[in-house]
Amino acid sequence: MKNYLKSMPATLVFMVLCIGAWLATAAQAKTLAAPYYRSSLAQDWTLWGPDVSAHPATVITAGFMHLDAGHLLVNMVMLFFVGREVERALGSVLYVAVYLISVVGASAAVLWMDFDTPTVGASGALFALMGLLIGVYRSRGLDLRAPIVLVVANVAYSFIADNVSVWGHLGGLLTGMFLAPFVFRQRLWLRWLGIWIIALAAAIVAALRAGLWG
């Protein structure tokens, strides 16, 4: 188990940030029962279209905030298993860049397609990681059916379940698909070229809809 955890330092940091943020809202709200709705910190970290021009950092902070313990638990379990495999394949530094870009990509999709809906959660980044997991399996010469089924099942769930950000999920998955042709290249400079291109594109798309430029 110790060696298992050593292989996913960045994933563990992201988990600590998400759990820590939720615990802070619970302490502020003085309740473990859906503290999000009673916490000013949670509201400040929420992505909400009409307010994002005044608080552009929410494009990222929303990816570390969760509605309740169930929402947090599901995302952290997924991050623990999927994140580790992607981090092992990409290396921690590249993985951190991919994760944060995926958060921004998911937020950009929400801003364009669901502007008036407050949105939080790590699931946008998780959908990007699930998409990249297919690339991990492919690079290892493994059967692709398992990660493909995982992606399809979660996309289907996004359209069926209540209180789920469909566009956040699809935006994250699309960001992962854009990143995939670059991050599995053998040449390191090609990987980072792709990272910078997608990062710039995601930031521009989010900024345009947020009204940060004109």
DOZA-117215 format. One line per 2 residues: number of its first residue (from 1); their letters; for each residue x, y, z of C-alpha. Coordinates in steps of 0.5 Angstrom, whole numbers. Example, Ala and Ser with C-alpha at 12.3 -4.5 7.8 and 13.67 -1.06 7.14 Angstrom:
<rs>
1> AS> 25 -9 16; 27 -2 14 .
</rs>
This chain:
<rs>
1> MK> 0 0 0; 6 5 2 .
3> NY> 9 4 -5; 2 5 -8 .
5> LK> 1 11 -5; 8 13 -7 .
7> SM> 6 13 -14; 1 18 -14 .
9> PA> 4 24 -10; 0 29 -14 .
11> TL> -6 26 -14; -6 25 -6 .
13> VF> -5 33 -6; -11 34 -10 .
15> MV> -15 30 -6; -12 33 0 .
17> LC> -14 40 -3; -21 37 -4 .
19> IG> -22 34 3; -19 40 6 .
21> AW> -24 45 2; -30 41 4 .
23> LA> -28 40 12; -27 48 12 .
25> TA> -34 49 9; -37 44 15 .
27> AQ> -33 48 20; -36 54 18 .
29> AK> -43 52 17; -42 48 23 .
31> TL> -45 42 20; -43 36 16 .
33> AA> -50 36 13; -49 39 6 .
35> PY> -45 45 9; -44 48 2 .
37> YR> -51 51 3; -49 55 9 .
39> SS> -42 57 8; -39 63 5 .
41> LA> -33 60 3; -37 55 -1 .
43> QD> -40 60 -5; -34 64 -6 .
45> WT> -31 58 -9; -37 57 -14 .
47> LW> -37 58 -21; -43 62 -23 .
49> GP> -43 65 -30; -46 72 -28 .
51> DV> -41 73 -22; -35 70 -26 .
53> SA> -32 76 -29; -31 79 -22 .
55> HP> -28 73 -19; -25 69 -25 .
57> AT> -21 65 -20; -27 61 -19 .
59> VI> -26 58 -26; -21 53 -22 .
61> TA> -23 54 -15; -30 51 -17 .
63> GF> -26 44 -19; -24 43 -11 .
65> MH> -31 45 -8; -36 39 -7 .
67> LD> -44 40 -5; -44 34 1 .
69> AG> -40 28 3; -43 24 -2 .
71> HL> -41 28 -8; -34 29 -5 .
73> LV> -33 21 -3; -35 19 -10 .
75> NM> -30 24 -14; -25 22 -9 .
77> VM> -26 15 -10; -25 16 -17 .
79> LF> -19 20 -17; -16 15 -12 .
81> FV> -16 10 -18; -16 13 -24 .
83> GR> -12 19 -22; -6 14 -20 .
85> EV> -6 11 -27; -6 17 -31 .
87> ER> 0 20 -26; 4 14 -27 .
89> AL> 4 14 -34; 5 22 -35 .
91> GS> 9 23 -29; 7 28 -23 .
93> VL> 9 35 -27; 5 33 -33 .
95> YV> 0 30 -29; -1 37 -25 .
97> AV> -2 41 -31; -7 36 -35 .
99> YL> -11 36 -29; -11 44 -28 .
101> IS> -12 45 -35; -18 40 -35 .
103> VV> -21 44 -29; -21 50 -34 .
105> GA> -24 46 -40; -30 44 -36 .
107> SA> -31 51 -33; -31 54 -40 .
109> AV> -36 49 -42; -40 50 -37 .
111> LW> -40 58 -38; -42 57 -45 .
113> MD> -47 52 -44; -50 53 -37 .
115> FD> -48 60 -36; -53 61 -30 .
117> TP> -52 55 -26; -48 55 -20 .
119> TV> -43 49 -21; -38 46 -17 .
121> GA> -34 39 -16; -28 35 -19 .
123> SG> -32 31 -24; -30 35 -30 .
125> AL> -23 34 -29; -24 27 -27 .
127> FA> -28 26 -34; -22 28 -37 .
129> LM> -17 23 -33; -22 18 -35 .
131> GL> -21 20 -43; -14 20 -42 .
133> LI> -14 13 -38; -16 10 -45 .
135> GV> -9 13 -48; -6 10 -42 .
137> YR> -9 3 -43; -7 4 -51 .
139> SR> 0 6 -49; 1 -1 -45 .
141> GL> -2 -5 -50; -8 -7 -46 .
143> DL> -15 -8 -47; -19 -2 -48 .
145> RA> -26 -4 -47; -25 -3 -39 .
147> PI> -24 4 -40; -28 5 -46 .
149> VL> -34 2 -42; -32 7 -36 .
151> VV> -33 13 -40; -39 11 -43 .
153> AN> -43 9 -37; -41 15 -34 .
155> VA> -43 20 -39; -50 16 -39 .
157> YS> -50 17 -32; -49 25 -33 .
159> FI> -55 25 -37; -60 21 -32 .
161> AD> -58 23 -25; -60 29 -22 .
163> NV> -56 35 -20; -50 33 -25 .
165> SV> -47 38 -29; -47 35 -36 .
167> WG> -43 40 -39; -38 40 -34 .
169> HL> -37 33 -35; -37 33 -43 .
171> GG> -33 39 -42; -28 36 -38 .
173> LL> -28 29 -43; -27 34 -49 .
175> TG> -21 37 -46; -18 30 -44 .
177> MF> -19 28 -52; -16 35 -54 .
179> LA> -10 33 -49; -9 26 -51 .
181> PF> -6 27 -58; 0 31 -55 .
183> VF> 1 28 -48; 3 21 -50 .
185> RQ> 8 23 -55; 15 20 -54 .
187> RL> 18 27 -55; 18 31 -49 .
189> WL> 17 38 -52; 11 36 -56 .
191> RW> 8 34 -50; 9 41 -47 .
193> LG> 7 44 -53; 0 41 -53 .
195> IW> 0 43 -46; 1 50 -47 .
197> II> -4 50 -53; -10 47 -50 .
199> AL> -8 51 -44; -9 58 -48 .
201> AA> -15 55 -52; -19 53 -45 .
203> AI> -17 60 -42; -19 64 -48 .
205> VA> -25 60 -49; -27 61 -41 .
207> AL> -25 69 -41; -29 70 -47 .
209> RA> -35 68 -44; -34 71 -38 .
211> GL> -33 78 -41; -26 79 -39 .
213> WG> -24 81 -45; -29 87 -48 .
</rs>
